[in-house]
Amino acid sequence: MPVAPTHTTMNQFVSAGNQLLVGGMPISRLAEQVGQTPFYAYDRNLLRSRVAELRAALPENVKLHFAMKANPMPAVVGFMAGQVDGIDVASAGELKIALDAGANPSEISFAGPGKRNSELRQAVAAGVLINIESFREIDILADISHELELAARVAVRVNPDFELKGSGMKMGGGPKQFGVDAELVPELLERVGEKKLAFEGFHLFAGSQNLKPESICEAQQKSYDLALALSRHAPSPVRFLNLGGGFGIPYFPGEKRLDLAPIGDNLKQLSHRAKTDFPNASLVIELGRYLVGEAGIYVSRIVDRKISRGHTFLVVDGGLNHHLSASGNFGQVIRKNYPVTIGNHVNADQTEIASVVGPLCTPLDILADRMTLAVSVPGDLVVVFQSGAYGASASPQRFLGHPEVIEVLV
Ligand SMILES: *Cc1c(COP(=O)(O)O)cnc(C)c1O
């Protein structure tokens, strides 16, 4: 029976004795406080220190936005709103959470390929920046601006003519549903001017989950150069230049944390160039997963321990219905294990090879496939690390009718 390779230690969480500590509390006690399993716990100290780490590595004048689709829990968005310079939303539902959280509307931007008329209207009324992704949106926004007597604030989301190399998920280059193809942008900008929308800048987002600094730097440079070329067609000076993000986190064996130093250097050069090319503009980067992913864990409890033909299965009370990504069914081509531990036996001497599976009637419901884990019994707590992004909100919670997962910020 092949055993899964091991991960880099998830050293952002420390332990005391056999207990993983979350927000300073032993995991067994935290489970009592929460009152039920499964749950997600997000550690606010880790959120804060991640932002501090980024600020230290990036030039001071680069603005840091949180793409809240990575974790829309209201308490997390509220906390992050106080840490970053702006929130990026992708629906009117997210816009509501961001506004409730106290985010400044002048620093909220709204992107997404199919914004409904009602969503555009809400965004204009709120005074947030709308990243235009089609010619249709211009005409609708012009009507809304006229009716509300409020100029729509817009940036143009460009579908670049290049890709983010080595990215988990590509969102630019080639034919895409996102943004407007770079070659059509001059014509679009003319229309923005004719319709008297308040043009404020460009938004480029090439891809996601990238662990190669050189690819991220290259995409940032190309995005900058493309925005510079397109800015010659702009109806007014650029005020925001959003160069995207794509910073990844390590999930799988062999992956290492992203080296921020070269990215910081690259952004320093770009922000230096921007002083002459875009004298009125702020450079923005927007990150989701990188800000929140490592600060979260998913905790489930072992319900049953079964041996099937020599293979040990730990059946827990949660699974793909709460954590689709960890099950390998959210965009992965080949299933690989997230880092997993038994949270109340983190320093156990006795280990075994076991698979952690959920209660759903589908073989896709796997949280760990043949990993080396502490020997454990029903009642023990299985922890999945790197679970702060694309967890609860990105999972089919109603599938098979189990209770919804609880989320806590500690
Ligand atoms: C999803 C998304 C993000 C966040 O991506 P991460 O990989 O979580 O950092 C940022 N910007 C846009 C436009 C997105 O669609």
Boltz pocket constraint, residues with backbone or C-beta under 6 A from the ligand:
constraints:
  - pocket:
      binder: B
      contacts: [[A, 67], [A, 69], [A, 70], [A, 88], [A, 111], [A, 205], [A, 207], [A, 208], [A, 209], [A, 245], [A, 246], [A, 247], [A, 286], [A, 287], [A, 288], [A, 289], [A, 290], [A, 389]]
      max_distance: 6.0
